[in-house]
Amino acid sequence: MKLNTRTLAFAVALGAVAAANAADVRFWLGYGDNAFAALNGASVGSELKATSVVPAVGSTFTVSIFATSTLTTDAKYGAGALFVGFDTASTNGTGNYADAAAAEAAGGSKMLSLANAFSNKATGQDGFLGASQDAGTVDYTQTGAEKFSGVSGTGTSMRSIGLWQAFGWGTGNNVALKAGATLRLADLVVTNKGITAGTTYGDSSGENGLTLNSVANATSRSTFFATNPRTGGNPGTDVKYALTNAVPEPGTMIALVSGLAAVAARRRRK
C-alpha cells in the first residue's frame, strides 16, 4: 500500500478490466449509497472510479453489483454466481472459510471486511417462466447460503478471497436482458477496517483492492448467466478497484484544530 501524497485528481489510475461472460455481459461495481457516491462526486448507480474514496476507518459503504449487456440483440440468461473479493490469502480455492471472521483473519492486508450476505437483491425483472418460457417477471433467487472462499485455481497459492453466492431466477426461469441494458443484481455492505487518510489499497502488487470476480461462460447463456469463479475451470477475469481515503481521521482533525488554535493564540499575543 503506497502513501497517497496527491489529491484524488492525481490518484494512481488503475484500468478497470472488464469481466466478460463469453463477451455477452460486462460485470461491474457501482456506488450503492448516497454518502459513498457523494464522496466521489458521483451518483448512486454509477460505476466506481478506478480509485474511489471511502469513508473513515470504521465506517461502512455500499457497493452494487451490475451486469451490462454488450450484445446488439436481446438475450436471456439462466443461473449464475457472484463473487466479491476483498483480500488475498494462500488458499487452494476449493474450501470455504467458517465465517467472515475466519476469512478476514486469513487475509494478508486486513483493510476491508464484507457483510456476510448480499442484500437488496433484484426483483420484478423481465424474464421467462419455466419450461413454457412464457414472458413474465422473475426475482433473484439465491441457491444455498453465501460463503467466504477463495477463487478457483491450481494448487495452493495467493489468490483473491471474498464472498460468493450461487443464484438463479427460480426453477426453470430465465432473466431477459435487452441489448445494451444494465441490470442491478444485488448490493453488498463493505466496512473500511484500515484504509487511513492518505493511503490507497489496491495500487500495489499483491493488493486485492475490491474486486468483482467472474468466469467466462463456456455454455449457452440460457443455462448460465455467469459461472462460478470459485469452482470454475474456465479462464477467470475480474474488475478491480483501488480504494483511497481522503477523509481525515478524528484524531487528525483534533490535532489540526488544536494546531490552528495554537497558531491563532500566538498571533493574538504578538
N, C-alpha and C positions, 0 to 999 in steps of 0.2 A: 504494500500500500504506500503510494507516494504522497508526500505532503503537497497539498494543493495550494500553491502560493499565488495563483492567479484568480481573477474573478471568474464567475461562471461563463462569461462570454468567451473566455480564453481557456476553458476547461479542456482537458485532453479529450479528443474526439475519437470515439470508438465506433467503427462502422457496424451497424446492426445487421447481422447476417440473416437474411430471410429464410425461415424454416418452411420447407415446402412439402406438401403431401402429393407426390407424383406431379409436381408443378401445377396442381389444381388449386391449392389453398395456401395462403400465407398466414401463419400464426404469429401473433404479437401481443405485447402487454401495453395496456393503456392506463391513464390516470383514473383511479376508481373513486376518489372523493374530492370534494371541493378544495379543502385545505392543501392537499398534496398538489393538485393541479395549479392552484394559485401560487405556490412556492416556485413553480416553474414557468409562470407566465403562460399557462396553457389552460385548456378546458377539460372537464371530465369527458372521458371517452377518446381523447386524442392520444396518439402513441407516445410512450415515454421517449424522452430525448436520449441520445447516445450516452450522455451523462446527465442524470437527473438529481435535483436537490431533494434531500429527505429531511424531515424534521429532526429535532434534537434527540439525543440518546434517551431511550426510554419511551419515546413516542411511537405511535402506530400510524401507518398509512395503508391505503388500499390500492391494489392493482386489479385490473380487469383483464380477462383473457379473451382475445378476439380472434376470429378467423375471417379472412377476406378471400373471396373467390378471385382467382386470376384468369378464369375462363371467359370466353366471349359468348358462351351459351349457358343456360340454366342447367343445374345438375342436382342430384340427390345423394345424400350420404348416410351411412349407417353408423355403427358403433365407433368409439374412439377412446383415447386416453389423454389425460392432462398430466404434465409433469413440470413443476416449477422448481428450479434449483436455487439454492441459497448459499451453498458452501461446497467444499471439496473434502474428500476423505479417501483413505486407502480401503477399497472395498471390491468385492467381486461382482457387485451389482445384481446378484440373484436373490439375496435375502432382504428381509425388512428389518428396520430398527423397531424396538419395542414401542417407542413413542417419540414425541417431538424432543423431549429432553435428551433421550439417547442419541438422536440424530445430531442435535446441537453439540453434545459432548464429543462426538466423533469428528466433527468438522474442525478444520485447521484454523480458520480465520475468526470464527465466532463473532461476526459483525451483524448478522441478522438472525431473526427467528421467524417462523411461519406459524400461522394459526393451524390447528390440527384438522381443519376441514375447509373445503371450498364453500362459498356461500353465494346467495343471490343468483341461483342457477337459472338458466334460460327457461322460460315457459311461453306457451302460446305461439310457438314458431310454426310457420307454414311447413307442412310436411305431407307424408303419405302414410296411410294407416293400414297396417297388416298386409297379409298376402294379396288382398284385392287391390292394394295400392290406391285406395280412394283418397282424394285430397282432403286434408283436414289440418288440425293443429297438433303439434307434439311438444312434449316437455323434456328437458334434460333429465335423464334418469340414471342415477349412479348405480354401478354394478359392483356391489361389495363396498366395504369401508375404505376410506382413504388410508394410505400407508406412507411412511417415510422410508426411502430406499435410495440406492444409487442407480445411475443409468447403466444400461447393459454394456458388456464388453468382454474381452477375453482375459481370463485370469484376474488376479488381484492387482489393482493399480489405482492411481489417483484419478478420481472421476467426480463429476457433479453428483451431489446428493440433494434430495428435495422431497416434496410432497407429490404423490401421484394418485390418480384415481381413474379407473375404467368407467366408461359411461355409454349410454345408448339413448334411444328416444322412445323406449317402450318396446315390448316384444314384437319383432317383425316390422317395426316402423322405421321410416327414414325422414330426415330433415331436408327441406328444399332450400337451396341457396342459389339465388339469382346471379347471373353474370355480373361480376364486379361488386356484388353486395357484401356487406360485413355483418357478421353475427357475433354478439357478445355471448360467450359460453357461461362464464361464472366469474366470481370475484374471489380474492384472497387477501386477508389482512396480514401485513408484514410489520414486525417490530424492529426498530433501529436499536441494536444492542451495543454497538461500539464504534459507529462512524462519527467521530468527533469533528468539531468545527475545523475546517482546513484540510481534511483528509478525503481521499477518494478510494472507494472499494470497487475493484474490478478493472483498474487501469494497469495492473502489474501482472506479469506472467504467473499463472497458477491461481490467481484470484478469481473466484467464480462470478462475483457480482450477483446480479439477479438474472436468471436465465429462464427461457421457456423452451424446453427440450421437446423434440419431435423426431419421428422416424418416418422416412418416406414410405408411402403405401405401395405395396407390390401387388395388391389385388384390386378388384373392382371397387370403385368409390361407393357403390350402393351397399357394399358389405362393410367397408371400413372408412371412417372419416379421418382418423389419424391413428396409426398403430402405436403400440406401447413402447416407449423408449427404454423402459425398464427391462423388458424381456425380448424385444425385437432383435432379429438378426440382420435387419436391413441397415444400410448406412444411415446414421443419425445426423441431424442438423439441429442447430439451435439459434435462437436470437438472444444476444447478451446485452445487458445494460449495466453501465457503471453507475454507482451512486455516490454522491458527494454531499457534504454537509457544510453549507454556508451560514447556518444558523448558530450564533454564539451560544455556548452553553451558559446556564445560570451563573456558574462561578466566574466565567469570563466576563459576563455582564456586570456582576458585582464589582469585580476588580477594575473594570473600565470606568464605572460610575465613580468609584472611590478615588481613582486616579484623577479624573476630571475635577472632582470636588477639591482635591488637594491642590491642583494647579490653580483653580479659581480662588482658593483661600490665600495662596501665596501672592497672587496678583492683587488681591484686596489689601494685603499688608504692605505692599510697596507704595 
